[in-house]
Amino acid sequence: MVFREIDDDLWEIVQKYLPPTKPHIGRPRCDPRGLINGILYVLTTGCSWLDVPVKYGTKSTVHRYHLELCEKGVYQAIFLDLLRSGYEIKKIDLSHCSTDTKDIQAKKGDRLAMMAIKK
């Protein structure tokens, strides 16, 4: 899959949800846009964190930022905002979406079966 950095329109939406940068004490934090592009590079290409291009930050910095965003629920907020605006401007094509089921607990298929019945 080809990786494209986020454009200015998308960045305007994403940056609203990012944690504020801390006051300048010690080493300044890397550029948040670069870190987001580094995260998206890994998620889009499927490479490991070790293969993040240096222009986005060090592999450990990009990965640590990704974990911080996960813990704070930032991805969910961004996704919901993009979903709402995407439906309005018709930029999101959900026919190419998929679900990763590795996090769904389904001992002996009970939970998945119940979910299918409820629908």
Phi and psi restraints in degrees (range 20) as a CNS / XPLOR table:
assign (resid 1 and name C) (resid 2 and name N)
       (resid 2 and name CA) (resid 2 and name C) 1.0 -81.9 20.0 2
assign (resid 2 and name N) (resid 2 and name CA)
       (resid 2 and name C) (resid 3 and name N) 1.0 134.6 20.0 2
assign (resid 2 and name C) (resid 3 and name N)
       (resid 3 and name CA) (resid 3 and name C) 1.0 -96.4 20.0 2
assign (resid 3 and name N) (resid 3 and name CA)
       (resid 3 and name C) (resid 4 and name N) 1.0 132.3 20.0 2
assign (resid 3 and name C) (resid 4 and name N)
       (resid 4 and name CA) (resid 4 and name C) 1.0 -124.5 20.0 2
assign (resid 4 and name N) (resid 4 and name CA)
       (resid 4 and name C) (resid 5 and name N) 1.0 133.9 20.0 2
assign (resid 4 and name C) (resid 5 and name N)
       (resid 5 and name CA) (resid 5 and name C) 1.0 -66.6 20.0 2
assign (resid 5 and name N) (resid 5 and name CA)
       (resid 5 and name C) (resid 6 and name N) 1.0 155.7 20.0 2
assign (resid 5 and name C) (resid 6 and name N)
       (resid 6 and name CA) (resid 6 and name C) 1.0 -69.4 20.0 2
assign (resid 6 and name N) (resid 6 and name CA)
       (resid 6 and name C) (resid 7 and name N) 1.0 141.8 20.0 2
assign (resid 6 and name C) (resid 7 and name N)
       (resid 7 and name CA) (resid 7 and name C) 1.0 -84.4 20.0 2
assign (resid 7 and name N) (resid 7 and name CA)
       (resid 7 and name C) (resid 8 and name N) 1.0 175.9 20.0 2
assign (resid 7 and name C) (resid 8 and name N)
       (resid 8 and name CA) (resid 8 and name C) 1.0 -63.7 20.0 2
assign (resid 8 and name N) (resid 8 and name CA)
       (resid 8 and name C) (resid 9 and name N) 1.0 -37.3 20.0 2
assign (resid 8 and name C) (resid 9 and name N)
       (resid 9 and name CA) (resid 9 and name C) 1.0 -64.1 20.0 2
assign (resid 9 and name N) (resid 9 and name CA)
       (resid 9 and name C) (resid 10 and name N) 1.0 -45.6 20.0 2
assign (resid 9 and name C) (resid 10 and name N)
       (resid 10 and name CA) (resid 10 and name C) 1.0 -67.3 20.0 2
assign (resid 10 and name N) (resid 10 and name CA)
       (resid 10 and name C) (resid 11 and name N) 1.0 -39.8 20.0 2
assign (resid 10 and name C) (resid 11 and name N)
       (resid 11 and name CA) (resid 11 and name C) 1.0 -61.1 20.0 2
assign (resid 11 and name N) (resid 11 and name CA)
       (resid 11 and name C) (resid 12 and name N) 1.0 -36.9 20.0 2
assign (resid 11 and name C) (resid 12 and name N)
       (resid 12 and name CA) (resid 12 and name C) 1.0 -61.2 20.0 2
assign (resid 12 and name N) (resid 12 and name CA)
       (resid 12 and name C) (resid 13 and name N) 1.0 -37.4 20.0 2
assign (resid 12 and name C) (resid 13 and name N)
       (resid 13 and name CA) (resid 13 and name C) 1.0 -73.9 20.0 2
assign (resid 13 and name N) (resid 13 and name CA)
       (resid 13 and name C) (resid 14 and name N) 1.0 -46.4 20.0 2
assign (resid 13 and name C) (resid 14 and name N)
       (resid 14 and name CA) (resid 14 and name C) 1.0 -64.9 20.0 2
assign (resid 14 and name N) (resid 14 and name CA)
       (resid 14 and name C) (resid 15 and name N) 1.0 -43.4 20.0 2
assign (resid 14 and name C) (resid 15 and name N)
       (resid 15 and name CA) (resid 15 and name C) 1.0 -65.1 20.0 2
assign (resid 15 and name N) (resid 15 and name CA)
       (resid 15 and name C) (resid 16 and name N) 1.0 -20.6 20.0 2
assign (resid 15 and name C) (resid 16 and name N)
       (resid 16 and name CA) (resid 16 and name C) 1.0 -62.1 20.0 2
assign (resid 16 and name N) (resid 16 and name CA)
       (resid 16 and name C) (resid 17 and name N) 1.0 -28.8 20.0 2
assign (resid 16 and name C) (resid 17 and name N)
       (resid 17 and name CA) (resid 17 and name C) 1.0 -98.9 20.0 2
assign (resid 17 and name N) (resid 17 and name CA)
       (resid 17 and name C) (resid 18 and name N) 1.0 -7.2 20.0 2
assign (resid 17 and name C) (resid 18 and name N)
       (resid 18 and name CA) (resid 18 and name C) 1.0 -74.8 20.0 2
assign (resid 18 and name N) (resid 18 and name CA)
       (resid 18 and name C) (resid 19 and name N) 1.0 146.8 20.0 2
assign (resid 18 and name C) (resid 19 and name N)
       (resid 19 and name CA) (resid 19 and name C) 1.0 -62.3 20.0 2
assign (resid 19 and name N) (resid 19 and name CA)
       (resid 19 and name C) (resid 20 and name N) 1.0 146.1 20.0 2
assign (resid 19 and name C) (resid 20 and name N)
       (resid 20 and name CA) (resid 20 and name C) 1.0 -64.5 20.0 2
assign (resid 20 and name N) (resid 20 and name CA)
       (resid 20 and name C) (resid 21 and name N) 1.0 148.1 20.0 2
assign (resid 20 and name C) (resid 21 and name N)
       (resid 21 and name CA) (resid 21 and name C) 1.0 -73.4 20.0 2
assign (resid 21 and name N) (resid 21 and name CA)
       (resid 21 and name C) (resid 22 and name N) 1.0 144.2 20.0 2
assign (resid 21 and name C) (resid 22 and name N)
       (resid 22 and name CA) (resid 22 and name C) 1.0 -76.2 20.0 2
assign (resid 22 and name N) (resid 22 and name CA)
       (resid 22 and name C) (resid 23 and name N) 1.0 155.6 20.0 2
assign (resid 22 and name C) (resid 23 and name N)
       (resid 23 and name CA) (resid 23 and name C) 1.0 -58.8 20.0 2
assign (resid 23 and name N) (resid 23 and name CA)
       (resid 23 and name C) (resid 24 and name N) 1.0 153.6 20.0 2
assign (resid 23 and name C) (resid 24 and name N)
       (resid 24 and name CA) (resid 24 and name C) 1.0 -69.3 20.0 2
assign (resid 24 and name N) (resid 24 and name CA)
       (resid 24 and name C) (resid 25 and name N) 1.0 96.3 20.0 2
assign (resid 24 and name C) (resid 25 and name N)
       (resid 25 and name CA) (resid 25 and name C) 1.0 -132.4 20.0 2
assign (resid 25 and name N) (resid 25 and name CA)
       (resid 25 and name C) (resid 26 and name N) 1.0 118.9 20.0 2
assign (resid 25 and name C) (resid 26 and name N)
       (resid 26 and name CA) (resid 26 and name C) 1.0 77.4 20.0 2
assign (resid 26 and name N) (resid 26 and name CA)
       (resid 26 and name C) (resid 27 and name N) 1.0 -148.0 20.0 2
assign (resid 26 and name C) (resid 27 and name N)
       (resid 27 and name CA) (resid 27 and name C) 1.0 -73.2 20.0 2
assign (resid 27 and name N) (resid 27 and name CA)
       (resid 27 and name C) (resid 28 and name N) 1.0 129.7 20.0 2
assign (resid 27 and name C) (resid 28 and name N)
       (resid 28 and name CA) (resid 28 and name C) 1.0 -69.5 20.0 2
assign (resid 28 and name N) (resid 28 and name CA)
       (resid 28 and name C) (resid 29 and name N) 1.0 149.9 20.0 2
assign (resid 28 and name C) (resid 29 and name N)
       (resid 29 and name CA) (resid 29 and name C) 1.0 -68.8 20.0 2
assign (resid 29 and name N) (resid 29 and name CA)
       (resid 29 and name C) (resid 30 and name N) 1.0 149.7 20.0 2
assign (resid 29 and name C) (resid 30 and name N)
       (resid 30 and name CA) (resid 30 and name C) 1.0 -63.4 20.0 2
assign (resid 30 and name N) (resid 30 and name CA)
       (resid 30 and name C) (resid 31 and name N) 1.0 163.9 20.0 2
assign (resid 30 and name C) (resid 31 and name N)
       (resid 31 and name CA) (resid 31 and name C) 1.0 -59.9 20.0 2
assign (resid 31 and name N) (resid 31 and name CA)
       (resid 31 and name C) (resid 32 and name N) 1.0 121.5 20.0 2
assign (resid 31 and name C) (resid 32 and name N)
       (resid 32 and name CA) (resid 32 and name C) 1.0 -59.4 20.0 2
assign (resid 32 and name N) (resid 32 and name CA)
       (resid 32 and name C) (resid 33 and name N) 1.0 -34.5 20.0 2
assign (resid 32 and name C) (resid 33 and name N)
       (resid 33 and name CA) (resid 33 and name C) 1.0 -66.2 20.0 2
assign (resid 33 and name N) (resid 33 and name CA)
       (resid 33 and name C) (resid 34 and name N) 1.0 -38.9 20.0 2
assign (resid 33 and name C) (resid 34 and name N)
       (resid 34 and name CA) (resid 34 and name C) 1.0 -64.4 20.0 2
assign (resid 34 and name N) (resid 34 and name CA)
       (resid 34 and name C) (resid 35 and name N) 1.0 -40.7 20.0 2
assign (resid 34 and name C) (resid 35 and name N)
       (resid 35 and name CA) (resid 35 and name C) 1.0 -64.9 20.0 2
assign (resid 35 and name N) (resid 35 and name CA)
       (resid 35 and name C) (resid 36 and name N) 1.0 -43.1 20.0 2
assign (resid 35 and name C) (resid 36 and name N)
       (resid 36 and name CA) (resid 36 and name C) 1.0 -62.0 20.0 2
assign (resid 36 and name N) (resid 36 and name CA)
       (resid 36 and name C) (resid 37 and name N) 1.0 -43.2 20.0 2
assign (resid 36 and name C) (resid 37 and name N)
       (resid 37 and name CA) (resid 37 and name C) 1.0 -62.9 20.0 2
assign (resid 37 and name N) (resid 37 and name CA)
       (resid 37 and name C) (resid 38 and name N) 1.0 -35.6 20.0 2
assign (resid 37 and name C) (resid 38 and name N)
       (resid 38 and name CA) (resid 38 and name C) 1.0 -64.5 20.0 2
assign (resid 38 and name N) (resid 38 and name CA)
       (resid 38 and name C) (resid 39 and name N) 1.0 -43.1 20.0 2
assign (resid 38 and name C) (resid 39 and name N)
       (resid 39 and name CA) (resid 39 and name C) 1.0 -63.0 20.0 2
assign (resid 39 and name N) (resid 39 and name CA)
       (resid 39 and name C) (resid 40 and name N) 1.0 -47.3 20.0 2
assign (resid 39 and name C) (resid 40 and name N)
       (resid 40 and name CA) (resid 40 and name C) 1.0 -63.6 20.0 2
assign (resid 40 and name N) (resid 40 and name CA)
       (resid 40 and name C) (resid 41 and name N) 1.0 -32.1 20.0 2
assign (resid 40 and name C) (resid 41 and name N)
       (resid 41 and name CA) (resid 41 and name C) 1.0 -61.2 20.0 2
assign (resid 41 and name N) (resid 41 and name CA)
       (resid 41 and name C) (resid 42 and name N) 1.0 -47.0 20.0 2
assign (resid 41 and name C) (resid 42 and name N)
       (resid 42 and name CA) (resid 42 and name C) 1.0 -65.1 20.0 2
assign (resid 42 and name N) (resid 42 and name CA)
       (resid 42 and name C) (resid 43 and name N) 1.0 -45.4 20.0 2
assign (resid 42 and name C) (resid 43 and name N)
       (resid 43 and name CA) (resid 43 and name C) 1.0 -68.5 20.0 2
assign (resid 43 and name N) (resid 43 and name CA)
       (resid 43 and name C) (resid 44 and name N) 1.0 -33.0 20.0 2
assign (resid 43 and name C) (resid 44 and name N)
       (resid 44 and name CA) (resid 44 and name C) 1.0 -79.4 20.0 2
assign (resid 44 and name N) (resid 44 and name CA)
       (resid 44 and name C) (resid 45 and name N) 1.0 -43.8 20.0 2
assign (resid 44 and name C) (resid 45 and name N)
       (resid 45 and name CA) (resid 45 and name C) 1.0 -85.3 20.0 2
assign (resid 45 and name N) (resid 45 and name CA)
       (resid 45 and name C) (resid 46 and name N) 1.0 -21.9 20.0 2
assign (resid 45 and name C) (resid 46 and name N)
       (resid 46 and name CA) (resid 46 and name C) 1.0 81.6 20.0 2
assign (resid 46 and name N) (resid 46 and name CA)
       (resid 46 and name C) (resid 47 and name N) 1.0 9.6 20.0 2
assign (resid 46 and name C) (resid 47 and name N)
       (resid 47 and name CA) (resid 47 and name C) 1.0 -75.8 20.0 2
assign (resid 47 and name N) (resid 47 and name CA)
       (resid 47 and name C) (resid 48 and name N) 1.0 173.0 20.0 2
assign (resid 47 and name C) (resid 48 and name N)
       (resid 48 and name CA) (resid 48 and name C) 1.0 -85.8 20.0 2
assign (resid 48 and name N) (resid 48 and name CA)
       (resid 48 and name C) (resid 49 and name N) 1.0 167.7 20.0 2
assign (resid 48 and name C) (resid 49 and name N)
       (resid 49 and name CA) (resid 49 and name C) 1.0 -62.9 20.0 2
assign (resid 49 and name N) (resid 49 and name CA)
       (resid 49 and name C) (resid 50 and name N) 1.0 -24.9 20.0 2
assign (resid 49 and name C) (resid 50 and name N)
       (resid 50 and name CA) (resid 50 and name C) 1.0 -64.4 20.0 2
assign (resid 50 and name N) (resid 50 and name CA)
       (resid 50 and name C) (resid 51 and name N) 1.0 -23.4 20.0 2
assign (resid 50 and name C) (resid 51 and name N)
       (resid 51 and name CA) (resid 51 and name C) 1.0 -97.9 20.0 2
assign (resid 51 and name N) (resid 51 and name CA)
       (resid 51 and name C) (resid 52 and name N) 1.0 12.6 20.0 2
assign (resid 51 and name C) (resid 52 and name N)
       (resid 52 and name CA) (resid 52 and name C) 1.0 -65.1 20.0 2
assign (resid 52 and name N) (resid 52 and name CA)
       (resid 52 and name C) (resid 53 and name N) 1.0 127.8 20.0 2
assign (resid 52 and name C) (resid 53 and name N)
       (resid 53 and name CA) (resid 53 and name C) 1.0 -59.2 20.0 2
assign (resid 53 and name N) (resid 53 and name CA)
       (resid 53 and name C) (resid 54 and name N) 1.0 140.6 20.0 2
assign (resid 53 and name C) (resid 54 and name N)
       (resid 54 and name CA) (resid 54 and name C) 1.0 -59.4 20.0 2
assign (resid 54 and name N) (resid 54 and name CA)
       (resid 54 and name C) (resid 55 and name N) 1.0 -27.5 20.0 2
assign (resid 54 and name C) (resid 55 and name N)
       (resid 55 and name CA) (resid 55 and name C) 1.0 -64.7 20.0 2
assign (resid 55 and name N) (resid 55 and name CA)
       (resid 55 and name C) (resid 56 and name N) 1.0 -16.6 20.0 2
assign (resid 55 and name C) (resid 56 and name N)
       (resid 56 and name CA) (resid 56 and name C) 1.0 -93.7 20.0 2
assign (resid 56 and name N) (resid 56 and name CA)
       (resid 56 and name C) (resid 57 and name N) 1.0 -9.5 20.0 2
assign (resid 56 and name C) (resid 57 and name N)
       (resid 57 and name CA) (resid 57 and name C) 1.0 123.2 20.0 2
assign (resid 57 and name N) (resid 57 and name CA)
       (resid 57 and name C) (resid 58 and name N) 1.0 173.7 20.0 2
assign (resid 57 and name C) (resid 58 and name N)
       (resid 58 and name CA) (resid 58 and name C) 1.0 -71.1 20.0 2
assign (resid 58 and name N) (resid 58 and name CA)
       (resid 58 and name C) (resid 59 and name N) 1.0 156.8 20.0 2
assign (resid 58 and name C) (resid 59 and name N)
       (resid 59 and name CA) (resid 59 and name C) 1.0 -59.1 20.0 2
assign (resid 59 and name N) (resid 59 and name CA)
       (resid 59 and name C) (resid 60 and name N) 1.0 -38.6 20.0 2
assign (resid 59 and name C) (resid 60 and name N)
       (resid 60 and name CA) (resid 60 and name C) 1.0 -71.6 20.0 2
assign (resid 60 and name N) (resid 60 and name CA)
       (resid 60 and name C) (resid 61 and name N) 1.0 -36.1 20.0 2
assign (resid 60 and name C) (resid 61 and name N)
       (resid 61 and name CA) (resid 61 and name C) 1.0 -66.9 20.0 2
assign (resid 61 and name N) (resid 61 and name CA)
       (resid 61 and name C) (resid 62 and name N) 1.0 -44.8 20.0 2
assign (resid 61 and name C) (resid 62 and name N)
       (resid 62 and name CA) (resid 62 and name C) 1.0 -63.6 20.0 2
assign (resid 62 and name N) (resid 62 and name CA)
       (resid 62 and name C) (resid 63 and name N) 1.0 -44.3 20.0 2
assign (resid 62 and name C) (resid 63 and name N)
       (resid 63 and name CA) (resid 63 and name C) 1.0 -66.3 20.0 2
assign (resid 63 and name N) (resid 63 and name CA)
       (resid 63 and name C) (resid 64 and name N) 1.0 -41.8 20.0 2
assign (resid 63 and name C) (resid 64 and name N)
       (resid 64 and name CA) (resid 64 and name C) 1.0 -62.3 20.0 2
assign (resid 64 and name N) (resid 64 and name CA)
       (resid 64 and name C) (resid 65 and name N) 1.0 -39.9 20.0 2
assign (resid 64 and name C) (resid 65 and name N)
       (resid 65 and name CA) (resid 65 and name C) 1.0 -65.5 20.0 2
assign (resid 65 and name N) (resid 65 and name CA)
       (resid 65 and name C) (resid 66 and name N) 1.0 -40.7 20.0 2
assign (resid 65 and name C) (resid 66 and name N)
       (resid 66 and name CA) (resid 66 and name C) 1.0 -59.0 20.0 2
assign (resid 66 and name N) (resid 66 and name CA)
       (resid 66 and name C) (resid 67 and name N) 1.0 -45.9 20.0 2
assign (resid 66 and name C) (resid 67 and name N)
       (resid 67 and name CA) (resid 67 and name C) 1.0 -64.1 20.0 2
assign (resid 67 and name N) (resid 67 and name CA)
       (resid 67 and name C) (resid 68 and name N) 1.0 -39.1 20.0 2
assign (resid 67 and name C) (resid 68 and name N)
       (resid 68 and name CA) (resid 68 and name C) 1.0 -61.9 20.0 2
assign (resid 68 and name N) (resid 68 and name CA)
       (resid 68 and name C) (resid 69 and name N) 1.0 -43.6 20.0 2
assign (resid 68 and name C) (resid 69 and name N)
       (resid 69 and name CA) (resid 69 and name C) 1.0 -65.8 20.0 2
assign (resid 69 and name N) (resid 69 and name CA)
       (resid 69 and name C) (resid 70 and name N) 1.0 -36.2 20.0 2
assign (resid 69 and name C) (resid 70 and name N)
       (resid 70 and name CA) (resid 70 and name C) 1.0 -63.8 20.0 2
assign (resid 70 and name N) (resid 70 and name CA)
       (resid 70 and name C) (resid 71 and name N) 1.0 -48.0 20.0 2
assign (resid 70 and name C) (resid 71 and name N)
       (resid 71 and name CA) (resid 71 and name C) 1.0 -62.4 20.0 2
assign (resid 71 and name N) (resid 71 and name CA)
       (resid 71 and name C) (resid 72 and name N) 1.0 -34.5 20.0 2
assign (resid 71 and name C) (resid 72 and name N)
       (resid 72 and name CA) (resid 72 and name C) 1.0 -89.2 20.0 2
assign (resid 72 and name N) (resid 72 and name CA)
       (resid 72 and name C) (resid 73 and name N) 1.0 -0.3 20.0 2
assign (resid 72 and name C) (resid 73 and name N)
       (resid 73 and name CA) (resid 73 and name C) 1.0 72.0 20.0 2
assign (resid 73 and name N) (resid 73 and name CA)
       (resid 73 and name C) (resid 74 and name N) 1.0 22.9 20.0 2
assign (resid 73 and name C) (resid 74 and name N)
       (resid 74 and name CA) (resid 74 and name C) 1.0 -67.6 20.0 2
assign (resid 74 and name N) (resid 74 and name CA)
       (resid 74 and name C) (resid 75 and name N) 1.0 -38.5 20.0 2
assign (resid 74 and name C) (resid 75 and name N)
       (resid 75 and name CA) (resid 75 and name C) 1.0 -62.3 20.0 2
assign (resid 75 and name N) (resid 75 and name CA)
       (resid 75 and name C) (resid 76 and name N) 1.0 -40.0 20.0 2
assign (resid 75 and name C) (resid 76 and name N)
       (resid 76 and name CA) (resid 76 and name C) 1.0 -62.9 20.0 2
assign (resid 76 and name N) (resid 76 and name CA)
       (resid 76 and name C) (resid 77 and name N) 1.0 -43.6 20.0 2
assign (resid 76 and name C) (resid 77 and name N)
       (resid 77 and name CA) (resid 77 and name C) 1.0 -63.9 20.0 2
assign (resid 77 and name N) (resid 77 and name CA)
       (resid 77 and name C) (resid 78 and name N) 1.0 -43.3 20.0 2
assign (resid 77 and name C) (resid 78 and name N)
       (resid 78 and name CA) (resid 78 and name C) 1.0 -63.6 20.0 2
assign (resid 78 and name N) (resid 78 and name CA)
       (resid 78 and name C) (resid 79 and name N) 1.0 -46.3 20.0 2
assign (resid 78 and name C) (resid 79 and name N)
       (resid 79 and name CA) (resid 79 and name C) 1.0 -61.2 20.0 2
assign (resid 79 and name N) (resid 79 and name CA)
       (resid 79 and name C) (resid 80 and name N) 1.0 -44.1 20.0 2
assign (resid 79 and name C) (resid 80 and name N)
       (resid 80 and name CA) (resid 80 and name C) 1.0 -63.6 20.0 2
assign (resid 80 and name N) (resid 80 and name CA)
       (resid 80 and name C) (resid 81 and name N) 1.0 -40.7 20.0 2
assign (resid 80 and name C) (resid 81 and name N)
       (resid 81 and name CA) (resid 81 and name C) 1.0 -63.7 20.0 2
assign (resid 81 and name N) (resid 81 and name CA)
       (resid 81 and name C) (resid 82 and name N) 1.0 -45.5 20.0 2
assign (resid 81 and name C) (resid 82 and name N)
       (resid 82 and name CA) (resid 82 and name C) 1.0 -64.9 20.0 2
assign (resid 82 and name N) (resid 82 and name CA)
       (resid 82 and name C) (resid 83 and name N) 1.0 -37.5 20.0 2
assign (resid 82 and name C) (resid 83 and name N)
       (resid 83 and name CA) (resid 83 and name C) 1.0 -63.7 20.0 2
assign (resid 83 and name N) (resid 83 and name CA)
       (resid 83 and name C) (resid 84 and name N) 1.0 -44.7 20.0 2
assign (resid 83 and name C) (resid 84 and name N)
       (resid 84 and name CA) (resid 84 and name C) 1.0 -62.8 20.0 2
assign (resid 84 and name N) (resid 84 and name CA)
       (resid 84 and name C) (resid 85 and name N) 1.0 -49.8 20.0 2
assign (resid 84 and name C) (resid 85 and name N)
       (resid 85 and name CA) (resid 85 and name C) 1.0 -71.7 20.0 2
assign (resid 85 and name N) (resid 85 and name CA)
       (resid 85 and name C) (resid 86 and name N) 1.0 -31.4 20.0 2
assign (resid 85 and name C) (resid 86 and name N)
       (resid 86 and name CA) (resid 86 and name C) 1.0 -66.5 20.0 2
assign (resid 86 and name N) (resid 86 and name CA)
       (resid 86 and name C) (resid 87 and name N) 1.0 -36.8 20.0 2
assign (resid 86 and name C) (resid 87 and name N)
       (resid 87 and name CA) (resid 87 and name C) 1.0 -66.9 20.0 2
assign (resid 87 and name N) (resid 87 and name CA)
       (resid 87 and name C) (resid 88 and name N) 1.0 -36.9 20.0 2
assign (resid 87 and name C) (resid 88 and name N)
       (resid 88 and name CA) (resid 88 and name C) 1.0 -70.2 20.0 2
assign (resid 88 and name N) (resid 88 and name CA)
       (resid 88 and name C) (resid 89 and name N) 1.0 -40.1 20.0 2
assign (resid 88 and name C) (resid 89 and name N)
       (resid 89 and name CA) (resid 89 and name C) 1.0 -102.0 20.0 2
assign (resid 89 and name N) (resid 89 and name CA)
       (resid 89 and name C) (resid 90 and name N) 1.0 5.4 20.0 2
assign (resid 89 and name C) (resid 90 and name N)
       (resid 90 and name CA) (resid 90 and name C) 1.0 57.6 20.0 2
assign (resid 90 and name N) (resid 90 and name CA)
       (resid 90 and name C) (resid 91 and name N) 1.0 37.5 20.0 2
assign (resid 90 and name C) (resid 91 and name N)
       (resid 91 and name CA) (resid 91 and name C) 1.0 -97.1 20.0 2
assign (resid 91 and name N) (resid 91 and name CA)
       (resid 91 and name C) (resid 92 and name N) 1.0 -14.7 20.0 2
assign (resid 91 and name C) (resid 92 and name N)
       (resid 92 and name CA) (resid 92 and name C) 1.0 -101.5 20.0 2
assign (resid 92 and name N) (resid 92 and name CA)
       (resid 92 and name C) (resid 93 and name N) 1.0 127.9 20.0 2
assign (resid 92 and name C) (resid 93 and name N)
       (resid 93 and name CA) (resid 93 and name C) 1.0 -109.8 20.0 2
assign (resid 93 and name N) (resid 93 and name CA)
       (resid 93 and name C) (resid 94 and name N) 1.0 101.0 20.0 2
assign (resid 93 and name C) (resid 94 and name N)
       (resid 94 and name CA) (resid 94 and name C) 1.0 -74.9 20.0 2
assign (resid 94 and name N) (resid 94 and name CA)
       (resid 94 and name C) (resid 95 and name N) 1.0 -3.5 20.0 2
assign (resid 94 and name C) (resid 95 and name N)
       (resid 95 and name CA) (resid 95 and name C) 1.0 -70.3 20.0 2
assign (resid 95 and name N) (resid 95 and name CA)
       (resid 95 and name C) (resid 96 and name N) 1.0 -13.7 20.0 2
assign (resid 95 and name C) (resid 96 and name N)
       (resid 96 and name CA) (resid 96 and name C) 1.0 -104.8 20.0 2
assign (resid 96 and name N) (resid 96 and name CA)
       (resid 96 and name C) (resid 97 and name N) 1.0 11.1 20.0 2
assign (resid 96 and name C) (resid 97 and name N)
       (resid 97 and name CA) (resid 97 and name C) 1.0 -85.4 20.0 2
assign (resid 97 and name N) (resid 97 and name CA)
       (resid 97 and name C) (resid 98 and name N) 1.0 152.6 20.0 2
assign (resid 97 and name C) (resid 98 and name N)
       (resid 98 and name CA) (resid 98 and name C) 1.0 -142.9 20.0 2
assign (resid 98 and name N) (resid 98 and name CA)
       (resid 98 and name C) (resid 99 and name N) 1.0 165.6 20.0 2
assign (resid 98 and name C) (resid 99 and name N)
       (resid 99 and name CA) (resid 99 and name C) 1.0 -116.9 20.0 2
assign (resid 99 and name N) (resid 99 and name CA)
       (resid 99 and name C) (resid 100 and name N) 1.0 134.7 20.0 2
assign (resid 99 and name C) (resid 100 and name N)
       (resid 100 and name CA) (resid 100 and name C) 1.0 -91.2 20.0 2
assign (resid 100 and name N) (resid 100 and name CA)
       (resid 100 and name C) (resid 101 and name N) 1.0 113.8 20.0 2
assign (resid 100 and name C) (resid 101 and name N)
       (resid 101 and name CA) (resid 101 and name C) 1.0 -92.7 20.0 2
assign (resid 101 and name N) (resid 101 and name CA)
       (resid 101 and name C) (resid 102 and name N) 1.0 7.3 20.0 2
assign (resid 101 and name C) (resid 102 and name N)
       (resid 102 and name CA) (resid 102 and name C) 1.0 -65.2 20.0 2
assign (resid 102 and name N) (resid 102 and name CA)
       (resid 102 and name C) (resid 103 and name N) 1.0 -22.8 20.0 2
assign (resid 102 and name C) (resid 103 and name N)
       (resid 103 and name CA) (resid 103 and name C) 1.0 -92.3 20.0 2
assign (resid 103 and name N) (resid 103 and name CA)
       (resid 103 and name C) (resid 104 and name N) 1.0 -1.3 20.0 2
assign (resid 103 and name C) (resid 104 and name N)
       (resid 104 and name CA) (resid 104 and name C) 1.0 -88.1 20.0 2
assign (resid 104 and name N) (resid 104 and name CA)
       (resid 104 and name C) (resid 105 and name N) 1.0 120.5 20.0 2
assign (resid 104 and name C) (resid 105 and name N)
       (resid 105 and name CA) (resid 105 and name C) 1.0 -77.6 20.0 2
assign (resid 105 and name N) (resid 105 and name CA)
       (resid 105 and name C) (resid 106 and name N) 1.0 127.1 20.0 2
assign (resid 105 and name C) (resid 106 and name N)
       (resid 106 and name CA) (resid 106 and name C) 1.0 -147.0 20.0 2
assign (resid 106 and name N) (resid 106 and name CA)
       (resid 106 and name C) (resid 107 and name N) 1.0 75.5 20.0 2
assign (resid 106 and name C) (resid 107 and name N)
       (resid 107 and name CA) (resid 107 and name C) 1.0 -70.5 20.0 2
assign (resid 107 and name N) (resid 107 and name CA)
       (resid 107 and name C) (resid 108 and name N) 1.0 120.7 20.0 2
assign (resid 107 and name C) (resid 108 and name N)
       (resid 108 and name CA) (resid 108 and name C) 1.0 57.4 20.0 2
assign (resid 108 and name N) (resid 108 and name CA)
       (resid 108 and name C) (resid 109 and name N) 1.0 22.4 20.0 2
assign (resid 108 and name C) (resid 109 and name N)
       (resid 109 and name CA) (resid 109 and name C) 1.0 77.8 20.0 2
assign (resid 109 and name N) (resid 109 and name CA)
       (resid 109 and name C) (resid 110 and name N) 1.0 4.2 20.0 2
assign (resid 109 and name C) (resid 110 and name N)
       (resid 110 and name CA) (resid 110 and name C) 1.0 -61.3 20.0 2
assign (resid 110 and name N) (resid 110 and name CA)
       (resid 110 and name C) (resid 111 and name N) 1.0 -50.2 20.0 2
assign (resid 110 and name C) (resid 111 and name N)
       (resid 111 and name CA) (resid 111 and name C) 1.0 -67.8 20.0 2
assign (resid 111 and name N) (resid 111 and name CA)
       (resid 111 and name C) (resid 112 and name N) 1.0 -42.6 20.0 2
assign (resid 111 and name C) (resid 112 and name N)
       (resid 112 and name CA) (resid 112 and name C) 1.0 -64.4 20.0 2
assign (resid 112 and name N) (resid 112 and name CA)
       (resid 112 and name C) (resid 113 and name N) 1.0 -38.2 20.0 2
assign (resid 112 and name C) (resid 113 and name N)
       (resid 113 and name CA) (resid 113 and name C) 1.0 -65.1 20.0 2
assign (resid 113 and name N) (resid 113 and name CA)
       (resid 113 and name C) (resid 114 and name N) 1.0 -40.8 20.0 2
assign (resid 113 and name C) (resid 114 and name N)
       (resid 114 and name CA) (resid 114 and name C) 1.0 -65.5 20.0 2
assign (resid 114 and name N) (resid 114 and name CA)
       (resid 114 and name C) (resid 115 and name N) 1.0 -37.7 20.0 2
assign (resid 114 and name C) (resid 115 and name N)
       (resid 115 and name CA) (resid 115 and name C) 1.0 -64.7 20.0 2
assign (resid 115 and name N) (resid 115 and name CA)
       (resid 115 and name C) (resid 116 and name N) 1.0 -39.4 20.0 2
assign (resid 115 and name C) (resid 116 and name N)
       (resid 116 and name CA) (resid 116 and name C) 1.0 -68.1 20.0 2
assign (resid 116 and name N) (resid 116 and name CA)
       (resid 116 and name C) (resid 117 and name N) 1.0 -35.1 20.0 2
assign (resid 116 and name C) (resid 117 and name N)
       (resid 117 and name CA) (resid 117 and name C) 1.0 -69.2 20.0 2
assign (resid 117 and name N) (resid 117 and name CA)
       (resid 117 and name C) (resid 118 and name N) 1.0 -39.9 20.0 2
assign (resid 117 and name C) (resid 118 and name N)
       (resid 118 and name CA) (resid 118 and name C) 1.0 -65.1 20.0 2
assign (resid 118 and name N) (resid 118 and name CA)
       (resid 118 and name C) (resid 119 and name N) 1.0 -27.7 20.0 2
